[in-house]
């Protein structure tokens, strides 16, 4: 925080109460004082002030000292000349005033807070570039939003671990939006591909998993070239995680660009999805497929509808696989060996999975 701001406040307080007023930082050095000769002095008797209670008051050296703000986040102590009851009252009032000034200053000039409010749509579009200029932000550079969801919280602070992975606070911004979600807004170079972003997300996941046994899922939005589009990238990262939770339950890294048809299905009304299933399948036909048959279908799709390759991967005779496919055709009316039928069946399975995770609302 600007010491000049504190300096102006303590001079105004001195004029009002006619006592020396000053501020000490966490290293116990006087950084602002109405008596300019005291600036730079050390108060070594305050070495352990940040370990005391929130109501810490110290009377030493002819002055009364009071912590500015709560102990957990306190960075400064204010002192007022005198050890009498009025000095205690003045120090309390000064601490409250300086805490409010500090909060206002942080909110106004803190880049991290600006980015957080930006992606959460707490800033009017017309104010974005005005605020960015105040903070000397590069507005037209490529950035992308990563949403990191912590699945098994433990004693290790995932936030601090991720912060250590991205120490450049001028280009990368990290903040929490809930107890289990951390947002990383990263500046990237031109030409970065989605596979590079997924590799970066995987390194975050692997570090937390291997070293701290913390499992996370990471959603990746699309790259945006202007600051005003960052909220869109954040929403896309949210959608990526939600869609991935339905369709790609085993994937810890999900990018919005690679959601494909799953993104479309996720945005459809559940009533429309239910109608689609009833039109495509005979009543109860999709429920009649057992797990072995569904596994066969999955492998058939993974091997690009190739009967020989699928039978080899399943360790079954080719005729056995053909028999299973004929059985599926008889039950559903769809021949998976035909491309158009295979597409319909694939989409139907995804729709069914979506409906299973989201109850139909009429």
PLY file of the C-alpha trace (Angstrom):
ply
format ascii 1.0
element vertex 362
property float x
property float y
property float z
element edge 361
property int vertex1
property int vertex2
end_header
0.00 0.00 0.00
1.15 3.56 -0.71
2.89 5.03 2.33
2.04 8.46 1.01
-1.65 7.73 1.54
-0.99 6.84 5.19
1.20 9.90 5.54
-1.60 12.23 4.48
-4.05 10.59 6.92
-1.73 10.72 9.97
-1.05 14.42 9.36
-4.79 15.11 9.34
-5.21 13.10 12.56
-2.35 15.02 14.19
-4.05 18.30 13.34
-7.27 17.05 14.97
-5.93 15.54 18.20
-2.64 17.43 18.56
-0.65 14.26 19.24
2.00 12.40 17.29
0.39 9.69 15.14
2.26 7.07 13.12
2.13 3.69 11.41
4.46 0.69 11.84
4.63 -2.11 9.25
5.13 -5.85 9.81
8.90 -5.46 9.88
8.46 -3.06 12.84
9.64 -0.02 10.91
7.83 3.32 11.13
6.61 3.96 7.58
4.41 7.03 8.21
4.37 9.56 11.04
3.24 13.09 11.74
6.72 13.55 13.24
8.85 13.11 10.13
12.00 12.44 12.17
10.57 9.11 13.36
10.06 7.67 9.86
12.44 4.74 9.35
12.92 4.02 13.07
12.56 0.41 14.33
10.44 -0.64 17.28
12.00 -3.98 18.22
9.74 -4.48 21.23
6.92 -5.14 18.73
8.62 -8.16 17.13
5.77 -10.51 18.07
2.85 -8.15 17.72
1.17 -10.22 14.98
0.94 -13.22 17.33
-1.27 -11.41 19.82
-5.04 -11.05 19.87
-7.13 -8.81 17.67
-7.53 -6.44 20.61
-3.79 -6.00 20.96
-2.89 -2.73 22.69
0.67 -1.98 23.73
1.95 0.92 25.83
5.65 1.37 25.20
8.07 4.16 24.49
5.55 6.79 25.61
3.06 5.72 22.90
0.01 3.49 22.60
0.04 0.91 19.78
-2.99 -0.78 18.15
-3.25 -3.39 15.37
-4.88 -2.15 12.16
-7.56 -4.67 11.18
-7.95 -8.31 12.30
-4.86 -10.21 13.44
-5.18 -12.86 10.72
-4.62 -10.34 7.94
-3.04 -7.41 9.77
-0.06 -5.75 8.14
0.23 -2.55 10.16
0.10 -1.08 13.67
-0.94 2.47 14.39
0.52 4.38 17.36
-0.57 7.52 19.16
1.52 9.62 21.54
0.61 9.07 25.22
-0.31 6.22 27.59
-3.55 7.64 29.00
-7.14 6.55 28.30
-7.48 9.15 25.55
-4.45 7.70 23.78
-6.15 4.28 23.79
-9.35 5.78 22.35
-7.42 7.74 19.73
-5.42 4.64 18.72
-8.61 2.59 18.37
-10.22 5.26 16.19
-7.06 5.61 14.11
-6.85 1.84 13.61
-10.46 1.70 12.36
-9.93 4.65 10.03
-6.71 3.29 8.56
-8.22 -0.18 8.13
-11.08 1.31 6.10
-8.68 3.42 4.05
-6.55 0.34 3.34
-9.59 -1.70 2.28
-10.74 1.07 -0.05
-7.26 1.41 -1.52
-6.93 -2.35 -2.07
-10.31 -2.57 -3.77
-9.54 0.38 -6.00
-5.98 -0.46 -6.99
-5.64 -4.21 -6.54
-5.33 -5.89 -9.95
-6.32 -9.30 -8.63
-9.53 -7.93 -7.17
-10.28 -6.16 -10.46
-9.91 -9.39 -12.45
-12.10 -11.25 -9.95
-14.88 -8.66 -10.19
-14.51 -8.65 -13.97
-15.08 -12.37 -14.52
-17.93 -12.41 -11.97
-19.68 -9.63 -13.94
-19.45 -7.17 -11.06
-18.09 -4.38 -13.30
-20.16 -2.49 -15.84
-18.90 -2.95 -19.43
-18.31 0.78 -19.79
-16.08 0.82 -16.71
-13.80 -2.06 -17.72
-11.34 -0.13 -19.85
-11.43 2.93 -17.60
-10.47 0.77 -14.63
-7.90 -1.11 -16.69
-6.17 2.14 -17.59
-6.05 3.16 -13.93
-4.30 -0.13 -13.11
-2.04 0.10 -16.21
-3.43 -3.15 -17.58
-2.63 -4.53 -21.02
-6.19 -5.00 -22.23
-5.63 -6.53 -25.67
-3.50 -9.56 -24.89
-4.51 -13.22 -25.06
-5.77 -14.71 -21.81
-7.62 -17.86 -20.79
-9.52 -18.90 -17.66
-8.89 -22.15 -15.79
-11.47 -23.21 -13.18
-9.93 -25.62 -10.67
-12.43 -27.62 -8.60
-11.00 -29.34 -5.50
-12.63 -32.74 -5.00
-11.10 -33.80 -1.68
-10.16 -30.80 0.49
-7.44 -31.50 3.05
-5.06 -29.62 5.32
-2.92 -28.59 2.36
-3.86 -25.22 0.82
-4.37 -25.95 -2.87
-4.52 -22.21 -3.46
-0.99 -21.68 -2.14
0.36 -24.63 -4.13
-1.11 -23.29 -7.37
0.09 -19.80 -6.52
3.65 -21.12 -6.26
3.28 -22.66 -9.72
2.37 -19.25 -11.20
4.41 -16.62 -9.33
4.17 -13.86 -11.97
1.46 -11.68 -10.42
1.70 -9.15 -13.26
0.48 -11.65 -15.86
-1.24 -14.47 -13.96
-4.09 -13.88 -11.51
-5.33 -16.41 -8.97
-8.22 -16.19 -6.53
-10.83 -18.34 -4.78
-14.54 -18.02 -5.54
-15.63 -20.68 -3.04
-14.13 -23.16 -0.57
-13.62 -25.71 -3.33
-13.07 -23.60 -6.47
-10.01 -21.62 -7.55
-9.80 -19.47 -10.67
-6.60 -18.95 -12.64
-6.59 -16.21 -15.29
-3.43 -16.73 -17.33
-1.86 -14.56 -19.99
-0.65 -16.66 -22.91
1.43 -16.16 -26.02
-0.03 -16.09 -29.51
-0.22 -19.46 -31.21
-0.84 -21.49 -28.06
-3.05 -24.48 -28.89
-5.66 -26.19 -26.74
-3.40 -29.20 -26.25
-0.82 -26.89 -24.64
-3.45 -25.52 -22.27
-4.56 -29.05 -21.38
-0.94 -29.97 -20.70
-0.63 -27.00 -18.35
-3.87 -27.97 -16.58
-2.61 -31.54 -16.27
0.59 -30.30 -14.60
-1.55 -28.53 -11.97
-3.60 -31.67 -11.40
-0.55 -33.95 -11.28
1.34 -31.70 -8.84
-1.56 -31.55 -6.39
-2.26 -35.27 -6.74
1.31 -36.61 -6.56
2.74 -34.34 -3.88
-0.28 -33.49 -1.72
-2.87 -36.22 -2.49
-5.34 -33.53 -3.53
-7.58 -34.45 -6.45
-8.91 -31.71 -8.70
-10.85 -31.30 -11.92
-9.88 -28.46 -14.23
-12.20 -26.74 -16.71
-10.64 -24.66 -19.47
-12.43 -21.81 -21.27
-11.54 -20.54 -24.73
-8.72 -18.08 -25.33
-9.93 -14.45 -25.51
-8.06 -11.50 -27.01
-9.75 -8.69 -25.11
-10.33 -8.15 -21.43
-14.08 -7.64 -21.78
-14.43 -11.27 -22.98
-12.88 -12.80 -19.86
-16.31 -13.39 -18.24
-17.20 -15.52 -21.29
-14.06 -17.64 -20.89
-14.91 -18.13 -17.20
-18.48 -19.24 -17.99
-17.10 -21.64 -20.60
-14.75 -23.15 -17.99
-17.78 -23.63 -15.71
-19.74 -25.32 -18.51
-16.74 -27.53 -19.30
-16.68 -28.84 -15.73
-20.43 -29.39 -15.58
-20.61 -31.13 -18.96
-17.52 -33.17 -18.13
-19.16 -34.30 -14.90
-21.99 -35.81 -16.96
-20.25 -37.18 -20.05
-16.55 -37.51 -19.20
-16.64 -38.56 -15.57
-13.14 -40.06 -15.65
-11.38 -37.07 -17.21
-9.83 -34.60 -14.74
-9.14 -32.08 -17.52
-12.03 -30.83 -19.65
-11.73 -28.02 -22.21
-14.72 -26.18 -23.62
-13.41 -26.45 -27.18
-13.34 -30.25 -27.02
-16.84 -30.80 -25.62
-18.25 -31.41 -29.09
-21.83 -32.63 -29.26
-21.96 -33.03 -25.47
-22.13 -29.24 -25.17
-25.14 -29.15 -27.47
-26.96 -31.91 -25.60
-26.28 -30.26 -22.24
-27.98 -27.07 -23.40
-31.16 -28.83 -24.60
-34.32 -28.89 -22.45
-34.72 -32.24 -20.73
-38.28 -32.58 -22.03
-36.97 -32.36 -25.61
-34.33 -34.98 -24.85
-36.94 -37.33 -23.43
-39.08 -36.86 -26.54
-36.08 -37.67 -28.76
-35.46 -40.98 -26.97
-39.09 -42.00 -27.26
-39.08 -41.27 -30.99
-35.79 -43.05 -31.72
-36.28 -46.21 -29.66
-39.13 -48.55 -29.14
-40.57 -48.31 -25.65
-38.16 -49.78 -23.16
-35.67 -50.93 -25.81
-32.71 -48.90 -24.57
-33.29 -50.11 -21.00
-33.22 -53.71 -22.23
-29.53 -53.48 -23.17
-27.36 -55.17 -20.53
-23.91 -53.99 -19.45
-22.09 -56.48 -21.69
-23.97 -55.21 -24.72
-23.33 -51.55 -23.80
-19.63 -52.33 -23.38
-19.60 -53.97 -26.82
-21.25 -50.88 -28.32
-18.69 -48.61 -26.64
-15.77 -50.59 -28.05
-17.40 -50.70 -31.50
-17.58 -46.90 -31.50
-14.00 -46.56 -30.19
-12.77 -48.69 -33.10
-14.58 -46.62 -35.75
-17.28 -49.23 -36.47
-14.66 -51.73 -37.58
-15.98 -55.26 -36.88
-12.64 -57.07 -37.21
-10.71 -54.62 -35.03
-13.44 -54.54 -32.36
-13.64 -58.35 -32.14
-9.87 -58.47 -31.75
-9.96 -55.92 -28.93
-12.81 -57.78 -27.22
-11.07 -61.17 -27.66
-14.17 -62.65 -29.30
-14.74 -64.29 -32.67
-15.90 -62.01 -35.47
-19.14 -63.96 -35.82
-19.83 -63.49 -32.10
-19.61 -59.72 -32.52
-21.84 -59.84 -35.60
-24.40 -61.83 -33.60
-24.36 -59.17 -30.86
-24.83 -56.39 -33.41
-27.77 -58.25 -34.94
-29.27 -58.61 -31.48
-28.96 -54.84 -30.95
-30.60 -54.22 -34.33
-33.50 -56.48 -33.40
-34.02 -54.73 -30.06
-33.64 -51.14 -31.21
-34.20 -51.13 -34.95
-30.74 -49.56 -35.47
-27.91 -51.28 -37.33
-24.69 -49.93 -35.84
-22.74 -51.01 -38.91
-24.50 -48.23 -40.83
-22.98 -44.82 -40.21
-26.27 -42.89 -39.91
-27.70 -45.42 -37.47
-24.48 -45.37 -35.46
-24.65 -41.56 -35.12
-28.25 -41.72 -33.90
-27.39 -44.44 -31.39
-24.31 -42.56 -30.11
-26.31 -39.38 -29.58
-29.12 -41.33 -27.93
-26.73 -42.90 -25.43
-25.37 -39.45 -24.55
-28.89 -38.06 -24.19
-29.80 -40.97 -21.92
-26.74 -40.28 -19.80
-27.70 -36.61 -19.58
-31.24 -37.44 -18.50
-29.95 -39.86 -15.88
-27.93 -37.04 -14.30
-30.69 -34.44 -14.77
-34.26 -35.47 -13.93
-36.87 -34.62 -16.56
-38.87 -31.49 -15.73
-42.29 -31.10 -17.30
0 1
1 2
2 3
3 4
4 5
5 6
6 7
7 8
8 9
9 10
10 11
11 12
12 13
13 14
14 15
15 16
16 17
17 18
18 19
19 20
20 21
21 22
22 23
23 24
24 25
25 26
26 27
27 28
28 29
29 30
30 31
31 32
32 33
33 34
34 35
35 36
36 37
37 38
38 39
39 40
40 41
41 42
42 43
43 44
44 45
45 46
46 47
47 48
48 49
49 50
50 51
51 52
52 53
53 54
54 55
55 56
56 57
57 58
58 59
59 60
60 61
61 62
62 63
63 64
64 65
65 66
66 67
67 68
68 69
69 70
70 71
71 72
72 73
73 74
74 75
75 76
76 77
77 78
78 79
79 80
80 81
81 82
82 83
83 84
84 85
85 86
86 87
87 88
88 89
89 90
90 91
91 92
92 93
93 94
94 95
95 96
96 97
97 98
98 99
99 100
100 101
101 102
102 103
103 104
104 105
105 106
106 107
107 108
108 109
109 110
110 111
111 112
112 113
113 114
114 115
115 116
116 117
117 118
118 119
119 120
120 121
121 122
122 123
123 124
124 125
125 126
126 127
127 128
128 129
129 130
130 131
131 132
132 133
133 134
134 135
135 136
136 137
137 138
138 139
139 140
140 141
141 142
142 143
143 144
144 145
145 146
146 147
147 148
148 149
149 150
150 151
151 152
152 153
153 154
154 155
155 156
156 157
157 158
158 159
159 160
160 161
161 162
162 163
163 164
164 165
165 166
166 167
167 168
168 169
169 170
170 171
171 172
172 173
173 174
174 175
175 176
176 177
177 178
178 179
179 180
180 181
181 182
182 183
183 184
184 185
185 186
186 187
187 188
188 189
189 190
190 191
191 192
192 193
193 194
194 195
195 196
196 197
197 198
198 199
199 200
200 201
201 202
202 203
203 204
204 205
205 206
206 207
207 208
208 209
209 210
210 211
211 212
212 213
213 214
214 215
215 216
216 217
217 218
218 219
219 220
220 221
221 222
222 223
223 224
224 225
225 226
226 227
227 228
228 229
229 230
230 231
231 232
232 233
233 234
234 235
235 236
236 237
237 238
238 239
239 240
240 241
241 242
242 243
243 244
244 245
245 246
246 247
247 248
248 249
249 250
250 251
251 252
252 253
253 254
254 255
255 256
256 257
257 258
258 259
259 260
260 261
261 262
262 263
263 264
264 265
265 266
266 267
267 268
268 269
269 270
270 271
271 272
272 273
273 274
274 275
275 276
276 277
277 278
278 279
279 280
280 281
281 282
282 283
283 284
284 285
285 286
286 287
287 288
288 289
289 290
290 291
291 292
292 293
293 294
294 295
295 296
296 297
297 298
298 299
299 300
300 301
301 302
302 303
303 304
304 305
305 306
306 307
307 308
308 309
309 310
310 311
311 312
312 313
313 314
314 315
315 316
316 317
317 318
318 319
319 320
320 321
321 322
322 323
323 324
324 325
325 326
326 327
327 328
328 329
329 330
330 331
331 332
332 333
333 334
334 335
335 336
336 337
337 338
338 339
339 340
340 341
341 342
342 343
343 344
344 345
345 346
346 347
347 348
348 349
349 350
350 351
351 352
352 353
353 354
354 355
355 356
356 357
357 358
358 359
359 360
360 361
